[in-house]
Amino acid sequence: LVPGRPRPFQPSGSVTHPPAMPAKPATRGRPSSRDAMLDAAIAVVTEQGAARLTLDAVARAAQVSKGGVMYHFPTKESLLQALVTRAIEHTQQSWEQAQQRLPDQPGRGLRAYVQTSTAERPDQDPFSSALLAVVPGDPQLLEPVRAYFKQRMPALSEGVPFERAALVYLATEGLWLLELIGASPYSRSQRSKVQNLLKQLADRGGNLP
């Protein structure tokens, strides 16, 4: 759903085949019941598609009562909103962690973005693919994604001319989306060359290669 995640989501609980979004740790390292239900919802979306996501399906996957699910998520819409929020939080956390591993120099934020967005092929992330079918058609779900994209651009372009940052950003987003929908025309070797060039463009400040 949101480019910038480094690898498929990892579960916080024991749900079968969950996707890549880790839950926030709770006391003593155990996932909270709310996070466990989000893991279950992710598993339902991944394995059956977003259209099959219901409170009943989440209750079955999480092995709790429907009332237990409704305590945290009264409606399917509130559950979807929580999934979108989790995706955004994970994306932000991954970008911040990637920045910390890079030297403090101009373009660090942009390079971290390219690195996390292209580290794994998004077509290996069925959760994002499934949510992509739902979010664009729901203004309430789309709004936090719009807000996140708007607020992160200044941070990504810090220390880099706007035109360069925008070019790298658009190219990275385009590659991510093509791969997410399974339409990328690039071989593994070609993809690697594009990825390396994007990193170079992020690193070189205002100097075009």
Beta strands, then each sheet from edge to edge (+ up, - down):
end
